[in-house]
Amino acid sequence: MAENKLVRKMTFWHIWAIGVGSVVGDGIFVLIAQGAQAGGPGSVLAYAVGGILMMIIMVAISSLAVGMPSAGSLHTWSARILGPSYGTVSGLSYTAMNVIFLGSVAIANGAVSNYFFQWTENSALSAAIWAVILVTIVALVALKGGEFTGRAQFILVAVLTFIMVIFAIFGAASGKIDTANYKPFMPFGLMGFWAALGMGIYAYMGPLSLLTAGSEVKHITDLPKAMIWSFVTFLIMYSAAMLVMLGLVPFTEYASLESPFTVAAKFAFGGAAGIVMNLAAWIAAFTCLVGETFAASRLLFGMAEEGVVPKTFSKLNKNNVPSNGIIFSWAIAIVLILIGNISVLESFYLKLAMVACELGATSWIISLVASYQYPRKFPEEWKALPWHMPVRKVTLPVAFAGWAVIMFALYQSDPGSMIYFLVSLVVLIIVYNAYSKKHLKLNIPD
């Protein structure tokens, strides 16, 4: 039915902004302090390596989105090429990752918001109040439509990019960088590097979200182009900013409760600069929430159309957006925010965030295998694609190797989370056998 279709109005810049905004969140602005403490100045290299590995993986997957543009994206590709059980696990894994991150990033954004105004004397409670308000605002923005969301995301990302570029340039020219702060470059050796790499991977988890816009982008080839350029944008921008940050203030002086960029800006330029950097941190976390809401709602819509989840998630509002998926993601985020503020569940909440990373990595490896099999299963279709992965014979093996490195880094960061992760996979398989298998239908013909 025409009224139940997403509308193709999103441009390259909308998609680029979704990609950049999905990455630049609390992992860069807040948790980077932990990355610096774990890896020292070498954390710059660790974050860059993590970002490059992620870029190779995401580019390797992008050809699937070009050949099978769909809101169901990860489910659609994997189910068609590898089988419905793989598609279900892949689609639900990535959806779960985004919904979990909605809660954790909202709390981080709430903590940043406290810098401007604190609702109560209890900072944790105030952050939770802010988190609820912010995730609600994001849901309301998302309900206005994909084009509106992309336009709002572009404006915010443009402001954020401008602030970070100015920080890197003027910080480097301030005369306050002390090269002694870079020595020793890797004070904790390879183990410290691995720990920082794991945190860097968390920071770069989100860009695959832009491929869920397959049913809304005007030109399909804009998907891989936006993927590449979003990575180029934040890899250059944040590598430069991190290098300046660690040169201005020794990594040992950064605390996990405040963005290191804010500390460095205050040191170099005074208190007003700290306010500006906190604004950048706030924008970063907010754009991350937008990307996560967008991806989760589109995946739920696509999977509902294909029978993986209940049909109610395929309902569109008057703005032609999957309103039930947005509302569902918002509701789960609210629950997670409340759980995150229960002290006895703090350890569980941290495990949950790590499990989200591991679920995301699961969806990537399934998609990578599908990308490898695509030209073998559908050779004529693959040859006719308007875009192909650059240097496929090199890129794809590197992507698989990069995935192995990423999984090892995640395991090193928190070995105990693997138990929760395996339980989560069992739950997804049960969902497939109990519901999805009975209702599954693919809209893309074999």
C-alpha positions, 0 to 999 in steps of 0.5 A: 500500500502506498500509504505504508511506504517510507518516502525517498527524500533524504539527500547525501548530506542528511545521510552523512549527518546521520553517520557522523552523529551516530558516532560522535557521542559519549564514547568520544567526549566523556569515556575518552578520559578512560581511554586516555587513562588506559592507554596514555598518549597512545590512546590517540593511535588506538582510537585511530586504529579502531576507527580505521578497522570500523571503516573498512568493515562498514565499507565492506558491508555497504554494497549490500545496502546498494543492492538491497536498499531497505529499512530492514537492511541487516535482516534483509541482506542476511536473510536473503543470502544466508538464511532467515535465522541469520537475518533475524539474529543480525537485525535484532542484534543491531536493533538491541544495540541501538536501543541499549545505547539510547539509554546509556548515551541519554544518561551521559548526555544528562550528565553533560546537561548538569553542567548548564543546569542541575535540577536537584542537588543529587547530580545522578538524579538530575542527570536522569531527569535530563536523560528522560527529557532529552530522549523524549525530545529526540523521539519528537524530532524523529516523529517529524519525518526522516527528512526533518530528522536529517536536516536537524542532524546536519545543522547540529553536526555542522556546528559540532564539526566547526567547534572541534576544528577550531579547538584543534587549530587554535589549540595547536597554535596556542603555544601551550602544548607540551611535547613532554605530555606525549612521553612515554607514548605507550606507558602501559604497553600493549595491554594499555593499547588494547584497553584503549582500543576497546573503548575506541571501538565503543566510540565508533559503533554507530555509523552502520545506522546510516545504511538503514535509510535505504528506503528513504535516500534519494540516490542509493549510491549516496549510502556508501559515499556517505559512509566513507565521508562520515568516517573521513570526517570524524577520524581526521577531526577527532584524531587531531583534537585528541592529539591537541587535548593530550598535548595541552594537559597530561593524560593523568589529570583527566577524570572520567566525570568531565569531558577531557576536551572541556578540561583542555579548552579551559586550560588553553583558553579559559572558562568560556572555552570550557562552556563551548566544549561542553556545548559540543559534548552535549550536541555530540551526545544528542546527535548520537541519540538521534542516530540510534532512534533513527536506526532502531525505528527503521530496522523495526519497520523493515523487520515488521514488513518482513514478518520478523517482529509484530506488524504493529512496528510497520505502522507509519504516522502522517509524516511517513515515519514508523511511529510505533518503532520510535515510541517503543525505542523511547519507552525502552530507553526510559526503562534503561535510564531508570535502571541505570540510576539504581546503584545495586544494578550499576554493575549489570548496567555496565555489562549491558552496555558491553553486551550491546557492543558485542551484539553489534559486532555479531550483526557485522560478522553476519553481514560480512559473510553475506557480503562475501557470498553476495556475488557468488549467490547472485552474480548477475545482480552483483555485477549490475550494482551501481557501486562496488566495494573498492579493492574487494580482494583486499578490503574484505579479508582486512574487514574479517581480520578487523572484526576479529581484532575488535572482538578480541578487544571487546573480550579483553575489556570485559571477559565476564560480559561474554556470558550475558552476550551468549545468553542474549544470542540464545534469546534471539534464537528463541525469538526466531523459532517462536515467532519470526520463523512462523511469520517471515516473508521477504519483500525482495524476490530471489 
